[in-house]
Every structure is written in structure tokens, then in C-alpha cells.
Amino acid sequence: MDDASEIFSTISDEQNREIIKLVSKTELTIQQISNMLNIPLSTTYRKTRKLEELKIIKKTKVIRTLEGLDESYYKNWISEIVITYRDGELSYKLEHVKIEDKIVRLWQKFSE
């Protein structure tokens, strides 16, 4: 499967879209995503890994818990996905969140 087909297949999945929507609002762990969407943890790991491979979401930080386990936090990394079908071929373009947007979000977080 080519990248455009993978992107199309991935965002066609309702649970993947829900994951993207959740991490667009705030950074979340896989456990938090699983709990909020009421989907199995193994499914959440698989879907999150695929979204990260396709550069749709991004791991933003890893925190070591008191139990000694690492918890990764994820955030949406795109502002737009454009899929085009022309002459029998799918193509896509991902518009990533700009650095300036990240800085604005950081300042907003500090001001809360």
C-alpha cells in the first residue's frame, strides 16, 4: 500500500479520527485516550503508532511514573490533510502545525 492509500485508509477509520480530535485539544497518554474513547488499550497502541508513523500525531514528551514506567504523551501534529485523486492516482499533502503555533500554545499554557 502506498503512502496516500495508507493516509486515506487511516483517516477513514472513525476511531483514528477521534484520536486525532482528542489530541488536537490537549496532550494525552495512550491510557487516557483508551479510557476517553472506551477502546482497548492494545487497539489504542496500534492506532497511535500508525498515526505517529504517518506524521499525523507526534510524541511530545515522555514522563517516568512513580512505578518506574515511561508514559508518552501525544499531540496532533497537523493542521490540514489534503487528499487528491487525479488520473487514477491518490496523492496527499500534510500541513504540519507551524513552530509559531507551538510557541503561541506554550505561552497560552503559561498564562493559565
C-alpha positions as CSV (number, residue, x, y, z in Angstrom):
1,M,0.0,0.0,0.0
2,D,1.4,3.4,-0.9
3,D,1.5,6.4,1.5
4,A,-1.5,8.1,0.0
5,S,-3.6,5.0,0.4
6,E,-2.4,4.5,3.9
7,I,-3.3,8.1,4.8
8,F,-6.7,7.7,3.2
9,S,-7.3,4.3,5.0
10,T,-6.1,5.7,8.3
11,I,-8.2,8.8,8.4
12,S,-11.2,6.9,7.1
13,D,-11.2,5.0,10.4
14,E,-13.6,6.6,12.9
15,Q,-11.5,5.7,15.9
16,N,-8.4,7.2,14.3
17,R,-10.3,10.5,13.6
18,E,-11.5,10.5,17.3
19,I,-7.9,10.1,18.5
20,I,-6.7,13.0,16.3
21,K,-9.6,15.1,17.6
22,L,-8.7,14.3,21.2
23,V,-5.0,15.1,20.9
24,S,-5.8,18.3,19.0
25,K,-7.1,19.7,22.2
26,T,-4.5,18.6,24.7
27,E,-1.6,16.2,25.1
28,L,-2.7,12.8,26.2
29,T,-1.2,9.4,27.0
30,I,-2.3,6.2,25.3
31,Q,-4.1,5.1,28.6
32,Q,-6.0,8.4,28.7
33,I,-7.0,8.1,25.0
34,S,-8.1,4.5,25.6
35,N,-10.2,5.5,28.6
36,M,-11.8,8.5,26.9
37,L,-12.8,6.6,23.8
38,N,-13.6,3.4,25.6
39,I,-11.4,1.3,23.2
40,P,-9.0,-1.5,24.2
41,L,-5.5,-0.4,25.2
42,S,-3.9,-2.7,22.6
43,T,-6.1,-1.1,19.8
44,T,-5.1,2.4,21.1
45,Y,-1.4,1.5,21.0
46,R,-1.7,0.1,17.4
47,K,-3.7,3.1,16.1
48,T,-1.5,5.7,17.8
49,R,1.7,4.0,16.4
50,K,0.2,4.2,12.9
51,L,-0.8,7.9,13.3
52,E,2.7,8.6,14.6
53,E,4.3,6.7,11.7
54,L,2.3,8.8,9.2
55,K,3.3,12.0,11.0
56,I,-0.2,12.9,11.9
57,I,0.4,13.0,15.6
58,K,3.6,13.4,17.5
59,K,5.1,12.2,20.8
60,T,5.6,15.4,22.7
61,K,7.2,14.1,25.9
62,V,7.9,11.0,28.0
63,I,7.4,11.1,31.7
64,R,8.7,8.4,34.2
65,T,5.9,7.4,36.6
66,L,6.4,6.6,40.3
67,E,6.2,3.0,39.3
68,G,9.3,3.4,37.0
69,L,7.3,3.2,33.8
70,D,7.6,5.6,30.9
71,E,4.4,7.4,29.8
72,S,4.4,9.0,26.4
73,Y,2.2,12.0,25.6
74,Y,0.9,12.6,22.2
75,K,-0.4,15.8,20.4
76,N,-1.8,16.5,17.0
77,W,0.9,17.5,14.5
78,I,-1.2,18.6,11.5
79,S,-3.4,21.5,10.7
80,E,-4.7,20.1,7.4
81,I,-4.7,16.9,5.3
82,V,-5.5,17.2,1.6
83,I,-6.1,14.1,-0.4
84,T,-6.3,14.4,-4.2
85,Y,-7.4,11.8,-6.8
86,R,-6.2,12.6,-10.3
87,D,-5.7,10.4,-13.3
88,G,-6.4,7.3,-11.3
89,E,-3.8,8.2,-8.6
90,L,-4.2,9.3,-5.0
91,S,-1.9,11.9,-3.6
92,Y,-1.8,13.7,-0.3
93,K,-0.4,16.7,1.4
94,L,0.0,17.1,5.2
95,E,0.2,20.7,6.6
96,H,2.1,20.5,9.9
97,V,1.5,22.8,12.7
98,K,3.9,25.7,12.4
99,I,6.5,26.4,15.0
100,E,5.0,29.8,15.7
101,D,1.7,28.0,16.6
102,K,3.6,25.8,19.1
103,I,5.1,28.9,20.8
104,V,1.7,30.6,21.0
105,R,0.2,27.4,22.6
106,L,3.2,27.3,25.1
107,W,2.6,31.0,26.1
108,Q,-1.2,30.3,26.4
109,K,-0.4,27.4,28.7
110,F,1.9,29.5,30.9
111,S,-0.7,32.2,31.2
112,E,-3.4,29.8,32.5
